[in-house]
Amino acid sequence: MKHLHLYVKDRWFGNVVLAVVSLVLLLEGALELGMLSAGRAGTEAVAAAKGGRTPVAYFGIAPEWVCAHPIGNAAGIPVEGGEFVPWRPYLKVGDAGGTVVLWDAGGRQVLKLAKDKLRIVRDDRRPASCG
């Protein structure tokens, strides 16, 4: 019983150790289930897009290759995150609130553009050019 002396003498010590270990394991499980698997899915999606393949859907996001043709002058479209090149194929990650999110496989950057300024044409495979 000597190895359990602290637990028997001061019962709070063993209970605190058990509570701390349980909390750490619970947080690690939540991290692995939510954040780390999402990061792994994102890394796999980037690798597939670099290879010209369409990434598989993950966490409610279904990426698809698109050609984004500007309505009017391309220079007049406000772009957040980089430069919009109309003849380049993009991976459409999603859209919400009038903004479309496109990932540029060539420039490795994410672009946010106004959806009403573009005509988006879906393609099953990555096209060589959208010209």
N, CA, C and O atoms as CSV, one atom per row, in Angstrom:
chain,resi,resn,atom,element,x,y,z
A,1,MET,N,N,0.808,-1.181,0.000
A,1,MET,CA,C,0.000,0.000,0.000
A,1,MET,C,C,0.860,1.257,0.000
A,1,MET,O,O,0.317,2.359,-0.078
A,2,LYS,N,N,2.178,1.130,0.084
A,2,LYS,CA,C,3.005,2.334,0.147
A,2,LYS,C,C,2.908,3.149,-1.138
A,2,LYS,O,O,2.971,4.378,-1.087
A,3,HIS,N,N,2.758,2.501,-2.279
A,3,HIS,CA,C,2.681,3.260,-3.529
A,3,HIS,C,C,1.382,4.051,-3.624
A,3,HIS,O,O,1.313,4.973,-4.437
A,4,LEU,N,N,0.382,3.755,-2.866
A,4,LEU,CA,C,-0.868,4.498,-2.853
A,4,LEU,C,C,-0.965,5.420,-1.631
A,4,LEU,O,O,-2.046,5.900,-1.290
A,5,HIS,N,N,0.164,5.657,-0.986
A,5,HIS,CA,C,0.151,6.431,0.254
A,5,HIS,C,C,-0.458,7.820,0.075
A,5,HIS,O,O,-1.283,8.239,0.887
A,6,LEU,N,N,-0.055,8.552,-0.995
A,6,LEU,CA,C,-0.602,9.898,-1.194
A,6,LEU,C,C,-2.098,9.854,-1.484
A,6,LEU,O,O,-2.849,10.722,-1.040
A,7,TYR,N,N,-2.515,8.865,-2.211
A,7,TYR,CA,C,-3.946,8.778,-2.548
A,7,TYR,C,C,-4.775,8.441,-1.308
A,7,TYR,O,O,-5.869,8.974,-1.126
A,8,VAL,N,N,-4.256,7.565,-0.466
A,8,VAL,CA,C,-5.004,7.156,0.724
A,8,VAL,C,C,-4.980,8.264,1.774
A,8,VAL,O,O,-5.995,8.565,2.403
A,9,LYS,N,N,-3.789,8.872,1.955
A,9,LYS,CA,C,-3.654,9.909,2.979
A,9,LYS,C,C,-4.432,11.164,2.600
A,9,LYS,O,O,-5.234,11.669,3.386
A,10,ASP,N,N,-4.190,11.665,1.387
A,10,ASP,CA,C,-4.840,12.882,0.919
A,10,ASP,C,C,-5.679,12.522,-0.307
A,10,ASP,O,O,-5.182,12.570,-1.432
A,11,ARG,N,N,-6.904,12.174,-0.105
A,11,ARG,CA,C,-7.746,11.704,-1.194
A,11,ARG,C,C,-7.940,12.751,-2.284
A,11,ARG,O,O,-8.180,12.371,-3.429
A,12,TRP,N,N,-7.855,13.999,-2.006
A,12,TRP,CA,C,-8.046,15.051,-3.002
A,12,TRP,C,C,-6.963,14.999,-4.075
A,12,TRP,O,O,-7.224,15.336,-5.229
A,13,PHE,N,N,-5.742,14.578,-3.709
A,13,PHE,CA,C,-4.639,14.535,-4.681
A,13,PHE,C,C,-4.958,13.572,-5.826
A,13,PHE,O,O,-4.811,13.929,-6.995
A,14,GLY,N,N,-5.383,12.381,-5.502
A,14,GLY,CA,C,-5.718,11.399,-6.527
A,14,GLY,C,C,-6.905,11.836,-7.375
A,14,GLY,O,O,-6.930,11.608,-8.584
A,15,ASN,N,N,-7.878,12.457,-6.743
A,15,ASN,CA,C,-9.047,12.922,-7.493
A,15,ASN,C,C,-8.694,14.075,-8.426
A,15,ASN,O,O,-9.223,14.160,-9.534
A,16,VAL,N,N,-7.806,14.960,-7.987
A,16,VAL,CA,C,-7.377,16.069,-8.835
A,16,VAL,C,C,-6.579,15.543,-10.033
A,16,VAL,O,O,-6.770,16.002,-11.159
A,17,VAL,N,N,-5.699,14.594,-9.789
A,17,VAL,CA,C,-4.924,14.002,-10.888
A,17,VAL,C,C,-5.865,13.329,-11.881
A,17,VAL,O,O,-5.700,13.487,-13.091
A,18,LEU,N,N,-6.825,12.598,-11.398
A,18,LEU,CA,C,-7.797,11.943,-12.279
A,18,LEU,C,C,-8.595,12.966,-13.085
A,18,LEU,O,O,-8.829,12.772,-14.278
A,19,ALA,N,N,-9.013,14.053,-12.436
A,19,ALA,CA,C,-9.776,15.096,-13.132
A,19,ALA,C,C,-8.936,15.793,-14.196
A,19,ALA,O,O,-9.432,16.059,-15.290
A,20,VAL,N,N,-7.668,16.094,-13.893
A,20,VAL,CA,C,-6.790,16.770,-14.858
A,20,VAL,C,C,-6.520,15.870,-16.056
A,20,VAL,O,O,-6.587,16.326,-17.198
A,21,VAL,N,N,-6.221,14.621,-15.816
A,21,VAL,CA,C,-5.949,13.685,-16.911
A,21,VAL,C,C,-7.205,13.503,-17.775
A,21,VAL,O,O,-7.113,13.450,-19.001
A,22,SER,N,N,-8.370,13.407,-17.136
A,22,SER,CA,C,-9.622,13.277,-17.889
A,22,SER,C,C,-9.887,14.500,-18.756
A,22,SER,O,O,-10.311,14.369,-19.905
A,23,LEU,N,N,-9.637,15.697,-18.209
A,23,LEU,CA,C,-9.843,16.929,-18.971
A,23,LEU,C,C,-8.889,17.016,-20.159
A,23,LEU,O,O,-9.300,17.402,-21.254
A,24,VAL,N,N,-7.626,16.663,-19.955
A,24,VAL,CA,C,-6.649,16.693,-21.050
A,24,VAL,C,C,-7.048,15.717,-22.152
A,24,VAL,O,O,-6.965,16.058,-23.332
A,25,LEU,N,N,-7.470,14.534,-21.797
A,25,LEU,CA,C,-7.877,13.544,-22.800
A,25,LEU,C,C,-9.147,13.971,-23.533
A,25,LEU,O,O,-9.284,13.723,-24.731
A,26,LEU,N,N,-10.068,14.604,-22.828
A,26,LEU,CA,C,-11.284,15.102,-23.456
A,26,LEU,C,C,-10.969,16.205,-24.468
A,26,LEU,O,O,-11.507,16.205,-25.575
A,27,LEU,N,N,-10.102,17.140,-24.091
A,27,LEU,CA,C,-9.715,18.212,-25.009
A,27,LEU,C,C,-8.953,17.672,-26.221
A,27,LEU,O,O,-9.170,18.132,-27.342
A,28,GLU,N,N,-8.077,16.716,-26.007
A,28,GLU,CA,C,-7.331,16.109,-27.113
A,28,GLU,C,C,-8.276,15.393,-28.075
A,28,GLU,O,O,-8.102,15.475,-29.290
A,29,GLY,N,N,-9.265,14.701,-27.545
A,29,GLY,CA,C,-10.244,14.019,-28.398
A,29,GLY,C,C,-11.055,14.993,-29.224
A,29,GLY,O,O,-11.301,14.755,-30.407
A,30,ALA,N,N,-11.475,16.096,-28.608
A,30,ALA,CA,C,-12.237,17.109,-29.348
A,30,ALA,C,C,-11.369,17.759,-30.419
A,30,ALA,O,O,-11.835,18.023,-31.527
A,31,LEU,N,N,-10.112,18.015,-30.086
A,31,LEU,CA,C,-9.189,18.609,-31.058
A,31,LEU,C,C,-8.977,17.678,-32.244
A,31,LEU,O,O,-9.015,18.115,-33.394
A,32,GLU,N,N,-8.758,16.414,-31.972
A,32,GLU,CA,C,-8.530,15.440,-33.045
A,32,GLU,C,C,-9.773,15.269,-33.906
A,32,GLU,O,O,-9.673,15.159,-35.128
A,33,LEU,N,N,-10.924,15.247,-33.284
A,33,LEU,CA,C,-12.156,15.034,-34.029
A,33,LEU,C,C,-12.501,16.229,-34.911
A,33,LEU,O,O,-12.923,16.053,-36.054
A,34,GLY,N,N,-12.327,17.426,-34.398
A,34,GLY,CA,C,-12.751,18.616,-35.129
A,34,GLY,C,C,-11.662,19.289,-35.923
A,34,GLY,O,O,-11.705,19.289,-37.153
A,35,MET,N,N,-10.699,19.856,-35.257
A,35,MET,CA,C,-9.736,20.738,-35.920
A,35,MET,C,C,-8.674,19.988,-36.724
A,35,MET,O,O,-8.387,20.369,-37.859
A,36,LEU,N,N,-8.101,18.960,-36.175
A,36,LEU,CA,C,-7.022,18.285,-36.887
A,36,LEU,C,C,-7.522,17.558,-38.129
A,36,LEU,O,O,-6.830,17.539,-39.147
A,37,SER,N,N,-8.704,16.963,-38.066
A,37,SER,CA,C,-9.220,16.271,-39.250
A,37,SER,C,C,-9.600,17.277,-40.337
A,37,SER,O,O,-9.474,16.974,-41.523
A,38,ALA,N,N,-10.064,18.470,-39.950
A,38,ALA,CA,C,-10.369,19.505,-40.940
A,38,ALA,C,C,-9.085,19.998,-41.605
A,38,ALA,O,O,-9.064,20.225,-42.815
A,39,GLY,N,N,-8.035,20.164,-40.841
A,39,GLY,CA,C,-6.744,20.573,-41.409
A,39,GLY,C,C,-6.192,19.530,-42.362
A,39,GLY,O,O,-5.641,19.858,-43.412
A,40,ARG,N,N,-6.346,18.271,-41.983
A,40,ARG,CA,C,-5.877,17.180,-42.847
A,40,ARG,C,C,-6.675,17.148,-44.146
A,40,ARG,O,O,-6.109,16.935,-45.218
A,41,ALA,N,N,-7.987,17.358,-44.055
A,41,ALA,CA,C,-8.838,17.386,-45.251
A,41,ALA,C,C,-8.467,18.569,-46.143
A,41,ALA,O,O,-8.461,18.443,-47.367
A,42,GLY,N,N,-8.160,19.713,-45.539
A,42,GLY,CA,C,-7.739,20.877,-46.320
A,42,GLY,C,C,-6.433,20.633,-47.038
A,42,GLY,O,O,-6.284,21.025,-48.195
A,43,THR,N,N,-5.484,19.994,-46.378
A,43,THR,CA,C,-4.198,19.675,-47.001
A,43,THR,C,C,-4.379,18.718,-48.172
A,43,THR,O,O,-3.743,18.883,-49.213
A,44,GLU,N,N,-5.239,17.721,-48.008
A,44,GLU,CA,C,-5.516,16.784,-49.101
A,44,GLU,C,C,-6.209,17.486,-50.263
A,44,GLU,O,O,-5.945,17.167,-51.422
A,45,ALA,N,N,-7.091,18.436,-49.968
A,45,ALA,CA,C,-7.784,19.182,-51.028
A,45,ALA,C,C,-6.796,20.036,-51.816
A,45,ALA,O,O,-6.888,20.112,-53.042
A,46,VAL,N,N,-5.866,20.671,-51.137
A,46,VAL,CA,C,-4.856,21.485,-51.823
A,46,VAL,C,C,-3.978,20.599,-52.699
A,46,VAL,O,O,-3.665,20.970,-53.831
A,47,ALA,N,N,-3.580,19.449,-52.200
A,47,ALA,CA,C,-2.746,18.530,-52.988
A,47,ALA,C,C,-3.486,18.044,-54.231
A,47,ALA,O,O,-2.894,17.946,-55.306
A,48,ALA,N,N,-4.774,17.740,-54.093
A,48,ALA,CA,C,-5.561,17.293,-55.251
A,48,ALA,C,C,-5.710,18.417,-56.265
A,48,ALA,O,O,-5.615,18.176,-57.468
A,49,ALA,N,N,-5.941,19.636,-55.801
A,49,ALA,CA,C,-6.105,20.764,-56.717
A,49,ALA,C,C,-4.808,21.080,-57.448
A,49,ALA,O,O,-4.837,21.427,-58.629
A,50,LYS,N,N,-3.679,20.967,-56.773
A,50,LYS,CA,C,-2.385,21.199,-57.430
A,50,LYS,C,C,-2.144,20.178,-58.527
A,50,LYS,O,O,-1.521,20.478,-59.546
A,51,GLY,N,N,-2.648,18.957,-58.307
A,51,GLY,CA,C,-2.497,17.897,-59.301
A,51,GLY,C,C,-3.532,17.965,-60.411
A,51,GLY,O,O,-3.506,17.139,-61.324
A,52,GLY,N,N,-4.447,18.934,-60.354
A,52,GLY,CA,C,-5.454,19.081,-61.392
A,52,GLY,C,C,-6.691,18.238,-61.185
A,52,GLY,O,O,-7.569,18.199,-62.047
A,53,ARG,N,N,-6.773,17.557,-60.044
A,53,ARG,CA,C,-7.938,16.731,-59.747
A,53,ARG,C,C,-8.943,17.545,-58.933
A,53,ARG,O,O,-8.579,18.533,-58.296
A,54,THR,N,N,-10.185,17.133,-58.955
A,54,THR,CA,C,-11.211,17.777,-58.144
A,54,THR,C,C,-11.164,17.171,-56.743
A,54,THR,O,O,-11.300,15.956,-56.593
A,55,PRO,N,N,-10.974,17.996,-55.722
A,55,PRO,CA,C,-10.928,17.460,-54.354
A,55,PRO,C,C,-12.278,16.889,-53.940
A,55,PRO,O,O,-13.326,17.319,-54.421
A,56,VAL,N,N,-12.232,15.923,-53.047
A,56,VAL,CA,C,-13.471,15.343,-52.532
A,56,VAL,C,C,-14.114,16.344,-51.575
A,56,VAL,O,O,-13.436,17.189,-50.992
A,57,ALA,N,N,-15.417,16.234,-51.427
A,57,ALA,CA,C,-16.146,17.124,-50.521
A,57,ALA,C,C,-15.740,16.823,-49.078
A,57,ALA,O,O,-15.518,15.669,-48.709
A,58,TYR,N,N,-15.648,17.864,-48.285
A,58,TYR,CA,C,-15.311,17.687,-46.877
A,58,TYR,C,C,-15.975,18.784,-46.055
A,58,TYR,O,O,-16.008,19.946,-46.462
A,59,PHE,N,N,-16.498,18.409,-44.908
A,59,PHE,CA,C,-17.115,19.322,-43.950
A,59,PHE,C,C,-18.131,20.249,-44.606
A,59,PHE,O,O,-18.177,21.439,-44.292
A,60,GLY,N,N,-18.943,19.715,-45.513
A,60,GLY,CA,C,-19.994,20.495,-46.140
A,60,GLY,C,C,-19.542,21.350,-47.308
A,60,GLY,O,O,-20.360,22.056,-47.898
A,61,ILE,N,N,-18.273,21.310,-47.659
A,61,ILE,CA,C,-17.746,22.092,-48.780
A,61,ILE,C,C,-17.486,21.134,-49.931
A,61,ILE,O,O,-16.756,20.154,-49.783
A,62,ALA,N,N,-18.092,21.426,-51.083
A,62,ALA,CA,C,-17.910,20.590,-52.272
A,62,ALA,C,C,-17.203,21.422,-53.341
A,62,ALA,O,O,-17.866,22.087,-54.137
A,63,PRO,N,N,-15.859,21.395,-53.371
A,63,PRO,CA,C,-15.130,22.179,-54.372
A,63,PRO,C,C,-15.419,21.693,-55.783
A,63,PRO,O,O,-15.647,20.506,-56.013
A,64,GLU,N,N,-15.407,22.636,-56.729
A,64,GLU,CA,C,-15.613,22.280,-58.129
A,64,GLU,C,C,-14.822,23.254,-59.004
A,64,GLU,O,O,-14.671,24.429,-58.669
A,65,TRP,N,N,-14.325,22.749,-60.121
A,65,TRP,CA,C,-13.579,23.588,-61.055
A,65,TRP,C,C,-14.556,24.458,-61.834
A,65,TRP,O,O,-15.594,23.990,-62.302
A,66,VAL,N,N,-14.204,25.729,-61.963
A,66,VAL,CA,C,-15.058,26.670,-62.681
A,66,VAL,C,C,-14.201,27.603,-63.523
A,66,VAL,O,O,-13.010,27.788,-63.273
A,67,CYS,N,N,-14.837,28.177,-64.513
A,67,CYS,CA,C,-14.271,29.295,-65.262
A,67,CYS,C,C,-15.108,30.514,-64.880
A,67,CYS,O,O,-16.332,30.499,-65.012
A,68,ALA,N,N,-14.457,31.550,-64.416
A,68,ALA,CA,C,-15.149,32.764,-63.975
A,68,ALA,C,C,-14.947,33.850,-65.022
A,68,ALA,O,O,-13.871,34.438,-65.123
A,69,HIS,N,N,-15.984,34.105,-65.791
A,69,HIS,CA,C,-15.932,35.126,-66.828
A,69,HIS,C,C,-16.503,36.432,-66.281
A,69,HIS,O,O,-17.610,36.450,-65.743
A,70,PRO,N,N,-15.754,37.521,-66.416
A,70,PRO,CA,C,-16.261,38.790,-65.872
A,70,PRO,C,C,-17.412,39.331,-66.701
A,70,PRO,O,O,-17.448,39.175,-67.922
A,71,ILE,N,N,-18.349,39.966,-66.020
A,71,ILE,CA,C,-19.433,40.680,-66.693
A,71,ILE,C,C,-18.968,42.127,-66.778
A,71,ILE,O,O,-18.937,42.837,-65.773
A,72,GLY,N,N,-18.614,42.552,-67.958
A,72,GLY,CA,C,-18.047,43.888,-68.129
A,72,GLY,C,C,-16.530,43.853,-68.060
A,72,GLY,O,O,-15.900,42.892,-68.502
A,73,ASN,N,N,-15.958,44.893,-67.511
A,73,ASN,CA,C,-14.508,45.036,-67.444
A,73,ASN,C,C,-13.956,44.264,-66.239
A,73,ASN,O,O,-14.424,44.443,-65.115
A,74,ALA,N,N,-12.959,43.406,-66.484
A,74,ALA,CA,C,-12.371,42.608,-65.397
A,74,ALA,C,C,-11.624,43.471,-64.397
A,74,ALA,O,O,-11.547,43.124,-63.219
A,75,ALA,N,N,-11.072,44.587,-64.845
A,75,ALA,CA,C,-10.331,45.467,-63.943
A,75,ALA,C,C,-11.260,46.170,-62.952
A,75,ALA,O,O,-10.804,46.636,-61.908
A,76,GLY,N,N,-12.534,46.252,-63.258
A,76,GLY,CA,C,-13.489,46.927,-62.387
A,76,GLY,C,C,-14.066,46.045,-61.292
A,76,GLY,O,O,-14.873,46.508,-60.486
A,77,ILE,N,N,-13.662,44.781,-61.252
A,77,ILE,CA,C,-14.189,43.864,-60.240
A,77,ILE,C,C,-13.306,43.951,-58.990
A,77,ILE,O,O,-12.101,43.714,-59.071
A,78,PRO,N,N,-13.885,44.283,-57.852
A,78,PRO,CA,C,-13.079,44.314,-56.627
A,78,PRO,C,C,-12.690,42.900,-56.200
A,78,PRO,O,O,-13.540,42.015,-56.089
A,79,VAL,N,N,-11.394,42.703,-55.962
A,79,VAL,CA,C,-10.863,41.391,-55.608
A,79,VAL,C,C,-10.142,41.503,-54.273
A,79,VAL,O,O,-9.359,42.425,-54.048
A,80,GLU,N,N,-10.417,40.562,-53.407
A,80,GLU,CA,C,-9.711,40.506,-52.137
A,80,GLU,C,C,-8.837,39.258,-52.125
A,80,GLU,O,O,-9.338,38.150,-52.310
A,81,GLY,N,N,-7.546,39.427,-51.912
A,81,GLY,CA,C,-6.655,38.287,-51.771
A,81,GLY,C,C,-5.675,38.064,-52.899
A,81,GLY,O,O,-4.800,37.208,-52.763
A,82,GLY,N,N,-5.764,38.765,-53.981
A,82,GLY,CA,C,-4.825,38.555,-55.068
A,82,GLY,C,C,-5.309,39.188,-56.354
A,82,GLY,O,O,-6.092,40.138,-56.345
A,83,GLU,N,N,-4.831,38.647,-57.454
A,83,GLU,CA,C,-5.168,39.183,-58.776
A,83,GLU,C,C,-6.079,38.205,-59.503
A,83,GLU,O,O,-5.806,37.006,-59.552
A,84,PHE,N,N,-7.160,38.726,-60.066
A,84,PHE,CA,C,-8.102,37.906,-60.829
A,84,PHE,C,C,-7.686,37.897,-62.290
A,84,PHE,O,O,-7.564,38.944,-62.925
A,85,VAL,N,N,-7.469,36.688,-62.813
A,85,VAL,CA,C,-7.110,36.495,-64.216
A,85,VAL,C,C,-8.238,35.696,-64.869
A,85,VAL,O,O,-8.419,34.521,-64.548
A,86,PRO,N,N,-9.008,36.318,-65.791
A,86,PRO,CA,C,-10.209,35.664,-66.321
A,86,PRO,C,C,-9.967,34.351,-67.064
A,86,PRO,O,O,-10.848,33.491,-67.048
A,87,TRP,N,N,-8.837,34.157,-67.704
A,87,TRP,CA,C,-8.630,32.940,-68.500
A,87,TRP,C,C,-8.074,31.790,-67.661
A,87,TRP,O,O,-7.839,30.708,-68.199
A,88,ARG,N,N,-7.859,31.989,-66.376
A,88,ARG,CA,C,-7.329,30.954,-65.506
A,88,ARG,C,C,-8.477,30.154,-64.873
A,88,ARG,O,O,-9.469,30.748,-64.450
A,89,PRO,N,N,-8.363,28.826,-64.799
A,89,PRO,CA,C,-9.396,28.044,-64.104
A,89,PRO,C,C,-9.233,28.190,-62.590
A,89,PRO,O,O,-8.120,28.295,-62.075
A,90,TYR,N,N,-10.359,28.195,-61.898
A,90,TYR,CA,C,-10.350,28.344,-60.448
A,90,TYR,C,C,-11.130,27.211,-59.803
A,90,TYR,O,O,-12.006,26.608,-60.423
A,91,LEU,N,N,-10.803,26.935,-58.568
A,91,LEU,CA,C,-11.543,25.966,-57.783
A,91,LEU,C,C,-12.509,26.746,-56.901
A,91,LEU,O,O,-12.094,27.475,-55.999
A,92,LYS,N,N,-13.797,26.584,-57.171
A,92,LYS,CA,C,-14.809,27.299,-56.388
A,92,LYS,C,C,-14.997,26.562,-55.069
A,92,LYS,O,O,-15.410,25.403,-55.038
A,93,VAL,N,N,-14.688,27.259,-53.982
A,93,VAL,CA,C,-14.788,26.659,-52.660
A,93,VAL,C,C,-16.172,26.887,-52.070
A,93,VAL,O,O,-16.704,26.016,-51.381
A,94,GLY,N,N,-16.751,28.038,-52.332
A,94,GLY,CA,C,-18.078,28.311,-51.809
A,94,GLY,C,C,-18.510,29.727,-52.124
A,94,GLY,O,O,-17.736,30.527,-52.650
A,95,ASP,N,N,-19.753,30.026,-51.799
A,95,ASP,CA,C,-20.252,31.383,-51.965
A,95,ASP,C,C,-21.302,31.649,-50.898
A,95,ASP,O,O,-22.050,30.758,-50.495
A,96,ALA,N,N,-21.336,32.883,-50.458
A,96,ALA,CA,C,-22.312,33.299,-49.456
A,96,ALA,C,C,-22.377,34.809,-49.439
A,96,ALA,O,O,-21.362,35.489,-49.586
A,97,GLY,N,N,-23.572,35.327,-49.258
A,97,GLY,CA,C,-23.750,36.766,-49.119
A,97,GLY,C,C,-23.289,37.577,-50.309
A,97,GLY,O,O,-22.824,38.704,-50.140
A,98,GLY,N,N,-23.405,37.035,-51.505
A,98,GLY,CA,C,-23.005,37.767,-52.703
A,98,GLY,C,C,-21.513,37.726,-52.997
A,98,GLY,O,O,-21.048,38.386,-53.926
A,99,THR,N,N,-20.759,36.961,-52.220
A,99,THR,CA,C,-19.318,36.823,-52.427
A,99,THR,C,C,-19.006,35.380,-52.770
A,99,THR,O,O,-19.515,34.456,-52.136
A,100,VAL,N,N,-18.168,35.193,-53.775
A,100,VAL,CA,C,-17.731,33.856,-54.154
A,100,VAL,C,C,-16.254,33.718,-53.784
A,100,VAL,O,O,-15.469,34.650,-53.958
A,101,VAL,N,N,-15.886,32.539,-53.269
A,101,VAL,CA,C,-14.506,32.263,-52.880
A,101,VAL,C,C,-13.917,31.300,-53.899
A,101,VAL,O,O,-14.405,30.183,-54.073
A,102,LEU,N,N,-12.864,31.748,-54.567
A,102,LEU,CA,C,-12.177,30.948,-55.589
A,102,LEU,C,C,-10.740,30.715,-55.148
A,102,LEU,O,O,-10.086,31.611,-54.615
A,103,TRP,N,N,-10.256,29.488,-55.380
A,103,TRP,CA,C,-8.870,29.187,-55.078
A,103,TRP,C,C,-8.111,29.067,-56.390
A,103,TRP,O,O,-8.487,28.298,-57.275
A,104,ASP,N,N,-7.047,29.834,-56.500
A,104,ASP,CA,C,-6.218,29.847,-57.696
A,104,ASP,C,C,-5.099,28.830,-57.521
A,104,ASP,O,O,-4.177,29.038,-56.732
A,105,ALA,N,N,-5.184,27.726,-58.264
A,105,ALA,CA,C,-4.179,26.672,-58.138
A,105,ALA,C,C,-2.826,27.135,-58.654
A,105,ALA,O,O,-1.793,26.720,-58.127
A,106,GLY,N,N,-2.812,27.982,-59.669
A,106,GLY,CA,C,-1.544,28.462,-60.216
A,106,GLY,C,C,-0.842,29.428,-59.285
A,106,GLY,O,O,0.363,29.313,-59.058
A,107,GLY,N,N,-1.581,30.373,-58.747
A,107,GLY,CA,C,-0.992,31.376,-57.862
A,107,GLY,C,C,-1.021,30.997,-56.403
A,107,GLY,O,O,-0.475,31.713,-55.563
A,108,ARG,N,N,-1.661,29.863,-56.081
A,108,ARG,CA,C,-1.791,29.380,-54.707
A,108,ARG,C,C,-2.324,30.465,-53.769
A,108,ARG,O,O,-1.748,30.737,-52.715
A,109,GLN,N,N,-3.424,31.068,-54.174
A,109,GLN,CA,C,-4.025,32.102,-53.352
A,109,GLN,C,C,-5.540,32.001,-53.408
A,109,GLN,O,O,-6.107,31.451,-54.353
A,110,VAL,N,N,-6.179,32.533,-52.393
A,110,VAL,CA,C,-7.631,32.534,-52.303
A,110,VAL,C,C,-8.135,33.906,-52.701
A,110,VAL,O,O,-7.645,34.923,-52.210
A,111,LEU,N,N,-9.117,33.933,-53.594
A,111,LEU,CA,C,-9.694,35.189,-54.063
A,111,LEU,C,C,-11.149,35.273,-53.616
A,111,LEU,O,O,-11.889,34.291,-53.688
A,112,LYS,N,N,-11.548,36.443,-53.160
A,112,LYS,CA,C,-12.944,36.710,-52.838
A,112,LYS,C,C,-13.430,37.787,-53.790
A,112,LYS,O,O,-12.883,38.889,-53.836
A,113,LEU,N,N,-14.466,37.455,-54.548
A,113,LEU,CA,C,-14.995,38.371,-55.556
A,113,LEU,C,C,-16.506,38.519,-55.393
A,113,LEU,O,O,-17.174,37.670,-54.802
A,114,ALA,N,N,-17.024,39.621,-55.934
A,114,ALA,CA,C,-18.472,39.833,-55.948
A,114,ALA,C,C,-19.090,38.879,-56.965
A,114,ALA,O,O,-18.710,38.877,-58.136
A,115,LYS,N,N,-20.037,38.077,-56.515
A,115,LYS,CA,C,-20.627,37.048,-57.374
A,115,LYS,C,C,-21.436,37.642,-58.516
A,115,LYS,O,O,-21.509,37.046,-59.590
A,116,ASP,N,N,-22.047,38.810,-58.306
A,116,ASP,CA,C,-22.879,39.402,-59.348
A,116,ASP,C,C,-22.067,40.024,-60.476
A,116,ASP,O,O,-22.644,40.444,-61.479
A,117,LYS,N,N,-20.757,40.094,-60.343
A,117,LYS,CA,C,-19.889,40.640,-61.384
A,117,LYS,C,C,-19.272,39.548,-62.252
A,117,LYS,O,O,-18.483,39.837,-63.152
A,118,LEU,N,N,-19.639,38.272,-61.977
A,118,LEU,CA,C,-19.045,37.137,-62.694
A,118,LEU,C,C,-20.121,36.230,-63.268
A,118,LEU,O,O,-21.224,36.113,-62.736
A,119,ARG,N,N,-19.758,35.594,-64.371
A,119,ARG,CA,C,-20.561,34.495,-64.915
A,119,ARG,C,C,-19.719,33.247,-64.686
A,119,ARG,O,O,-18.663,33.080,-65.296
A,120,ILE,N,N,-20.187,32.386,-63.815
A,120,ILE,CA,C,-19.410,31.216,-63.409
A,120,ILE,C,C,-19.905,29.997,-64.163
A,120,ILE,O,O,-21.084,29.648,-64.105
A,121,VAL,N,N,-18.974,29.343,-64.884
A,121,VAL,CA,C,-19.290,28.159,-65.673
A,121,VAL,C,C,-18.567,26.973,-65.035
A,121,VAL,O,O,-17.342,26.964,-64.920
A,122,ARG,N,N,-19.343,25.985,-64.629
A,122,ARG,CA,C,-18.810,24.803,-63.951
A,122,ARG,C,C,-18.184,23.847,-64.958
A,122,ARG,O,O,-18.649,23.724,-66.091
A,123,ASP,N,N,-17.108,23.165,-64.522
A,123,ASP,CA,C,-16.453,22.151,-65.348
A,123,ASP,C,C,-16.150,20.949,-64.456
A,123,ASP,O,O,-15.804,21.115,-63.287
A,124,ASP,N,N,-16.278,19.736,-65.004
A,124,ASP,CA,C,-16.046,18.539,-64.192
A,124,ASP,C,C,-14.571,18.328,-63.887
A,124,ASP,O,O,-14.210,17.909,-62.787
A,125,ARG,N,N,-13.728,18.617,-64.860
A,125,ARG,CA,C,-12.286,18.488,-64.664
A,125,ARG,C,C,-11.639,19.844,-64.840
A,125,ARG,O,O,-12.236,20.764,-65.399
A,126,ARG,N,N,-10.427,19.959,-64.362
A,126,ARG,CA,C,-9.724,21.235,-64.480
A,126,ARG,C,C,-9.427,21.512,-65.953
A,126,ARG,O,O,-8.704,20.751,-66.596
A,127,PRO,N,N,-9.987,22.606,-66.488
A,127,PRO,CA,C,-9.700,22.933,-67.875
A,127,PRO,C,C,-8.290,23.524,-68.004
A,127,PRO,O,O,-7.764,24.102,-67.053
A,128,ALA,N,N,-7.694,23.375,-69.172
A,128,ALA,CA,C,-6.362,23.941,-69.383
A,128,ALA,C,C,-6.402,25.462,-69.370
A,128,ALA,O,O,-5.493,26.110,-68.850
A,129,SER,N,N,-7.445,26.022,-69.937
A,129,SER,CA,C,-7.620,27.474,-69.989
A,129,SER,C,C,-9.095,27.798,-70.081
A,129,SER,O,O,-9.896,26.972,-70.519
A,130,CYS,N,N,-9.446,28.980,-69.675
A,130,CYS,CA,C,-10.840,29.414,-69.766
A,130,CYS,C,C,-11.018,30.492,-70.823
A,130,CYS,O,O,-11.990,31.247,-70.777
A,131,GLY,N,N,-10.111,30.573,-71.755
A,131,GLY,CA,C,-10.155,31.607,-72.784
A,131,GLY,C,C,-11.176,31.326,-73.778
A,131,GLY,O,O,-11.349,32.099,-74.720
